[in-house]
Amino acid sequence: MNAHRSQLRSWFKSGEPWIWMIGGALAISLIMVVGLMVLIGVRGFGHFWPSPILSTVVTSPSGETSTVL
């Protein structure tokens, strides 16, 4: 039991677990940033995309027709 504890302590003192933790946090952060950029792109792209133009033909009581956009 003491040998296992000693190995665990030396492993923590080596700093290797913290390197893995920082790497994991960096990976999660990058995934979140890329996800946010994609979300902004998808939501923002619709703002600049032109919507379809609707046209209607209107007939006046005198029989004259006109197109309204």
DSSP file (Angstrom, degrees, kcal/mol; ACC not computed):
  #  RESIDUE AA STRUCTURE BP1 BP2  ACC     N-H-->O    O-->H-N    N-H-->O    O-->H-N    TCO  KAPPA ALPHA  PHI   PSI    X-CA   Y-CA   Z-CA
    1    1 A M     >        0   0    0      0, 0.0     4,-2.2     0, 0.0     5,-0.2   0.000 360.0 360.0 360.0 -42.6    0.0    0.0    0.0
    2    2 A N  H  >  +     0   0    0      1,-0.2     4,-2.5     2,-0.2     5,-0.2   0.865 360.0  53.3 -66.8 -35.1    2.8    2.4    0.9
    3    3 A A  H  > S+     0   0    0      2,-0.2     4,-2.2     1,-0.2    -1,-0.2   0.908 109.5  48.4 -65.5 -40.6    4.6    1.6   -2.4
    4    4 A H  H  > S+     0   0    0      2,-0.2     4,-2.3     1,-0.2    -2,-0.2   0.911 112.6  48.5 -64.6 -42.3    1.5    2.5   -4.4
    5    5 A R  H  X S+     0   0    0     -4,-2.2     4,-2.6     2,-0.2    -2,-0.2   0.890 110.4  51.5 -64.2 -39.9    1.0    5.7   -2.4
    6    6 A S  H  X S+     0   0    0     -4,-2.5     4,-2.4     2,-0.2    -1,-0.2   0.901 110.7  48.0 -64.7 -41.1    4.6    6.6   -3.0
    7    7 A Q  H  X S+     0   0    0     -4,-2.2     4,-2.1     2,-0.2    -2,-0.2   0.898 111.8  50.3 -65.9 -39.6    4.3    6.0   -6.7
    8    8 A L  H  X S+     0   0    0     -4,-2.3     4,-2.2     2,-0.2    -2,-0.2   0.911 111.2  48.4 -65.1 -42.6    1.1    8.1   -6.8
    9    9 A R  H  X S+     0   0    0     -4,-2.6     4,-2.7     1,-0.2    -2,-0.2   0.922 112.0  48.2 -63.8 -44.2    2.7   11.0   -4.9
   10   10 A S  H  X S+     0   0    0     -4,-2.4     4,-1.4     1,-0.2    -1,-0.2   0.860 109.9  53.5 -66.5 -32.7    5.8   11.0   -7.2
   11   11 A W  H  X>S+     0   0    0     -4,-2.1     5,-0.7     2,-0.2     4,-0.6   0.919 111.7  44.8 -66.0 -42.7    3.4   10.9  -10.2
   12   12 A F  H ><5S+     0   0    0     -4,-2.2     3,-1.0     1,-0.2    -2,-0.2   0.890 112.0  52.5 -66.6 -39.4    1.6   14.0   -8.9
   13   13 A K  H 3<5S+     0   0    0     -4,-2.7    -1,-0.2     1,-0.2    -2,-0.2   0.767  98.5  65.3 -68.4 -24.5    4.8   15.7   -8.1
   14   14 A S  H 3<5S-     0   0    0     -4,-1.4    -1,-0.2    -5,-0.2    -2,-0.2   0.757 104.4-130.3 -69.3 -22.3    6.1   15.1  -11.6
   15   15 A G  T <X5S+     0   0    0     -3,-1.0     4,-1.6    -4,-0.6     3,-0.3   0.401  70.4 124.6  90.1  -2.8    3.3   17.4  -12.9
   16   16 A E  H  >< +     0   0    0     -5,-0.7     4,-2.0     1,-0.2     5,-0.2   0.880  69.5  53.3 -61.8 -40.5    2.1   15.0  -15.6
   17   17 A P  H  > S+     0   0    0      0, 0.0     4,-2.1     0, 0.0    -1,-0.2   0.883 108.5  51.3 -62.8 -34.2   -1.5   14.9  -14.4
   18   18 A W  H  > S+     0   0    0     -3,-0.3     4,-2.6     2,-0.2    -2,-0.2   0.852 106.1  54.2 -71.4 -33.4   -1.7   18.7  -14.6
   19   19 A I  H  X S+     0   0    0     -4,-1.6     4,-2.3     2,-0.2    -1,-0.2   0.927 110.9  46.0 -63.4 -43.8   -0.3   18.7  -18.1
   20   20 A W  H  X S+     0   0    0     -4,-2.0     4,-2.3     2,-0.2    -2,-0.2   0.878 112.3  51.3 -65.7 -37.0   -3.1   16.3  -19.1
   21   21 A M  H  X S+     0   0    0     -4,-2.1     4,-2.4     2,-0.2    -2,-0.2   0.911 111.0  47.1 -67.0 -41.6   -5.7   18.5  -17.3
   22   22 A I  H  X S+     0   0    0     -4,-2.6     4,-2.4     2,-0.2    -2,-0.2   0.901 111.8  51.5 -66.1 -40.1   -4.5   21.6  -19.1
   23   23 A G  H  X S+     0   0    0     -4,-2.3     4,-2.2     2,-0.2    -2,-0.2   0.905 111.3  47.2 -62.4 -41.8   -4.6   19.8  -22.4
   24   24 A G  H  X S+     0   0    0     -4,-2.3     4,-2.4     2,-0.2    -2,-0.2   0.902 112.2  49.3 -66.1 -41.3   -8.2   18.6  -21.8
   25   25 A A  H  X S+     0   0    0     -4,-2.4     4,-2.4     1,-0.2    -2,-0.2   0.890 111.2  50.3 -65.1 -38.6   -9.3   22.1  -20.7
   26   26 A L  H  X S+     0   0    0     -4,-2.4     4,-2.6     2,-0.2    -2,-0.2   0.909 110.2  49.7 -65.3 -41.7   -7.7   23.6  -23.8
   27   27 A A  H  X S+     0   0    0     -4,-2.2     4,-2.2     2,-0.2    -2,-0.2   0.923 112.3  47.2 -63.1 -44.1   -9.4   21.0  -26.0
   28   28 A I  H  X S+     0   0    0     -4,-2.4     4,-2.3     2,-0.2    -2,-0.2   0.912 112.3  50.7 -63.4 -42.0  -12.8   21.8  -24.4
   29   29 A S  H  X S+     0   0    0     -4,-2.4     4,-2.4     1,-0.2    -2,-0.2   0.916 110.6  48.4 -62.8 -43.6  -12.2   25.5  -24.7
   30   30 A L  H  X S+     0   0    0     -4,-2.6     4,-2.6     2,-0.2     5,-0.2   0.897 110.7  50.9 -64.9 -39.6  -11.3   25.2  -28.4
   31   31 A I  H  X S+     0   0    0     -4,-2.2     4,-2.4     1,-0.2    -1,-0.2   0.905 111.5  48.6 -63.2 -40.6  -14.4   23.1  -29.1
   32   32 A M  H  X S+     0   0    0     -4,-2.3     4,-2.3     2,-0.2    -2,-0.2   0.898 111.8  48.5 -67.1 -39.9  -16.6   25.7  -27.3
   33   33 A V  H  X S+     0   0    0     -4,-2.4     4,-2.3     2,-0.2    -2,-0.2   0.930 113.4  46.5 -65.9 -45.1  -15.0   28.6  -29.3
   34   34 A V  H  X S+     0   0    0     -4,-2.6     4,-2.3     1,-0.2    -2,-0.2   0.909 112.5  51.1 -63.7 -41.1  -15.4   26.8  -32.6
   35   35 A G  H  X S+     0   0    0     -4,-2.4     4,-2.4    -5,-0.2    -1,-0.2   0.893 110.2  49.0 -61.9 -40.3  -19.0   25.9  -31.7
   36   36 A L  H  X S+     0   0    0     -4,-2.3     4,-2.6     2,-0.2    -2,-0.2   0.896 110.4  50.6 -66.7 -40.0  -19.8   29.5  -30.8
   37   37 A M  H  X S+     0   0    0     -4,-2.3     4,-2.3     2,-0.2    -2,-0.2   0.898 111.6  48.1 -64.6 -39.8  -18.3   30.7  -34.1
   38   38 A V  H  X S+     0   0    0     -4,-2.3     4,-2.8     2,-0.2     5,-0.2   0.918 111.7  50.0 -65.7 -42.8  -20.4   28.2  -36.0
   39   39 A L  H  X S+     0   0    0     -4,-2.4     4,-2.6     2,-0.2     5,-0.3   0.926 112.4  46.5 -62.0 -45.1  -23.5   29.2  -34.1
   40   40 A I  H  X S+     0   0    0     -4,-2.6     4,-2.8     1,-0.2     5,-0.3   0.901 113.6  50.3 -63.5 -40.3  -22.9   32.9  -34.8
   41   41 A G  H  X S+     0   0    0     -4,-2.3     4,-2.2    -5,-0.2    -2,-0.2   0.922 113.0  44.4 -64.1 -44.4  -22.2   32.1  -38.4
   42   42 A V  H  X S+     0   0    0     -4,-2.8     4,-0.9     2,-0.2    -2,-0.2   0.932 120.1  40.4 -67.5 -45.4  -25.4   30.1  -38.9
   43   43 A R  H  < S+     0   0    0     -4,-2.6     4,-0.4    -5,-0.2    -2,-0.2   0.889 120.1  44.6 -71.1 -37.9  -27.6   32.6  -37.1
   44   44 A G  H >X S+     0   0    0     -4,-2.8     3,-1.0    -5,-0.3     4,-0.8   0.807 102.6  64.7 -77.3 -30.0  -25.9   35.6  -38.6
   45   45 A F  H >X S+     0   0    0     -4,-2.2     4,-1.1    -5,-0.3     3,-0.7   0.865  96.1  58.6 -62.8 -35.2  -25.8   34.3  -42.1
   46   46 A G  H 3< S+     0   0    0     -4,-0.9    -1,-0.3     1,-0.2    -2,-0.2   0.744  96.5  63.7 -64.6 -23.4  -29.6   34.3  -42.3
   47   47 A H  H <4 S+     0   0    0     -3,-1.0    -1,-0.2    -4,-0.4    -2,-0.2   0.869 110.4  36.1 -68.7 -35.8  -29.6   38.0  -41.6
   48   48 A F  H << S+     0   0    0     -4,-0.8    -1,-0.2    -3,-0.7    -2,-0.2   0.552  93.2 101.1 -95.6  -9.6  -27.8   38.8  -44.8
   49   49 A W  S  < S-     0   0    0     -4,-1.1     2,-0.1     1,-0.1    -4,-0.0  -0.644  79.6-119.0 -77.3 126.1  -29.5   36.1  -46.9
   50   50 A P        -     0   0    0      0, 0.0    -2,-0.1     0, 0.0     3,-0.1  -0.417  23.4-133.3 -69.3 136.9  -32.2   37.7  -49.1
   51   51 A S        -     0   0    0     -2,-0.1    -5,-0.0     1,-0.1     0, 0.0  -0.502  36.3 -84.5 -83.1 158.5  -35.7   36.5  -48.4
   52   52 A P        -     0   0    0      0, 0.0     2,-0.5     0, 0.0    -1,-0.1  -0.310  42.0-120.3 -65.2 145.7  -37.9   35.6  -51.4
   53   53 A I        -     0   0    0     -3,-0.1     2,-0.4     2,-0.0    16,-0.0  -0.750  24.0-147.8 -88.7 128.6  -39.9   38.4  -53.0
   54   54 A L        -     0   0    0     -2,-0.5     2,-0.4    15,-0.3    -1,-0.0  -0.792  13.2-168.3 -97.0 136.7  -43.6   37.9  -52.9
   55   55 A S        -     0   0    0     -2,-0.4     2,-0.4     2,-0.0    14,-0.2  -0.965   3.5-170.1-126.2 145.5  -45.8   39.3  -55.7
   56   56 A T  E     -A   68   0A   0     12,-2.6    12,-3.5    -2,-0.4     2,-0.6  -0.993  17.9-137.7-133.9 138.5  -49.5   39.7  -55.8
   57   57 A V  E     -A   67   0A   0     -2,-0.4     2,-0.4    10,-0.2    10,-0.2  -0.870  22.6-164.1 -97.9 123.8  -51.8   40.6  -58.7
   58   58 A V  E     -A   66   0A   0      8,-3.4     8,-2.5    -2,-0.6     2,-0.5  -0.905   5.6-156.9-111.9 133.4  -54.5   43.0  -57.7
   59   59 A T  E     -A   65   0A   0     -2,-0.4     6,-0.2     6,-0.2     5,-0.0  -0.944  12.3-144.6-111.2 125.2  -57.5   43.7  -59.9
   60   60 A S    >   -     0   0    0      4,-3.1     3,-2.2    -2,-0.5     0, 0.0  -0.383  31.0-103.0 -80.7 164.4  -59.3   47.0  -59.4
   61   61 A P  T 3  S+     0   0    0      0, 0.0    -1,-0.1     0, 0.0    -2,-0.0   0.762 122.1  60.5 -59.7 -23.9  -63.1   47.2  -59.7
   62   62 A S  T 3  S-     0   0    0      2,-0.1     3,-0.1     1,-0.0    -3,-0.0   0.524 122.4-105.5 -82.6  -2.9  -62.7   48.8  -63.2
   63   63 A G  S <  S+     0   0    0     -3,-2.2     2,-0.3     1,-0.3    -1,-0.0   0.423  74.9 138.8  97.1  -0.4  -60.9   45.6  -64.4
   64   64 A E        -     0   0    0     -5,-0.0    -4,-3.1     1,-0.0     2,-0.3  -0.634  39.0-152.3 -80.5 132.7  -57.4   47.0  -64.4
   65   65 A T  E     +A   59   0A   0     -2,-0.3     2,-0.3    -6,-0.2    -6,-0.2  -0.820  15.9 176.7-107.4 146.6  -54.8   44.6  -63.0
   66   66 A S  E     -A   58   0A   0     -8,-2.5    -8,-3.4    -2,-0.3     2,-0.5  -0.991  26.2-125.4-144.6 150.9  -51.5   45.6  -61.4
   67   67 A T  E     -A   57   0A   0     -2,-0.3     2,-0.5   -10,-0.2   -10,-0.2  -0.840  20.6-159.9-100.4 130.5  -48.7   43.6  -59.8
   68   68 A V  E      A   56   0A   0    -12,-3.5   -12,-2.6    -2,-0.5    -2,-0.0  -0.931 360.0 360.0-111.5 130.0  -47.7   44.5  -56.2
   69   69 A L              0   0    0     -2,-0.5   -15,-0.3   -14,-0.2    -1,-0.1   0.405 360.0 360.0 -99.2 360.0  -44.3   43.5  -54.9
